[in-house]
């Protein structure tokens, strides 16, 4: 099987950014993270936990995952949820939390 060209891989990543709306909007970013990992991106520890912006999100956190594939780097931000916390624990990823 021939190797996939970098252009085709980048097109696949771009397609992840144009994902359908879900009933739970925060689930989309978690699924985008999983899809990125499936396409060869890796998490560059630590994961950064920071307060979520917006008055409707007061007291909630976002996890910022720095992803790397070859020389490319990107970031995916995922809202705090039981699913996200389970993922962090299962993957044994270190989390850098902002001091209040």
Secondary structure, 3 states (H helix, E strand, C coil): CCCCCHHHHHHHHHHHHCCCCCCCHHHHHHHHHHHHHHCCCEECCCEEEEECCCHHHCCCEEEEEEEEECCEEEEEEEECCHHHHHHHHHCCCCEEECCC
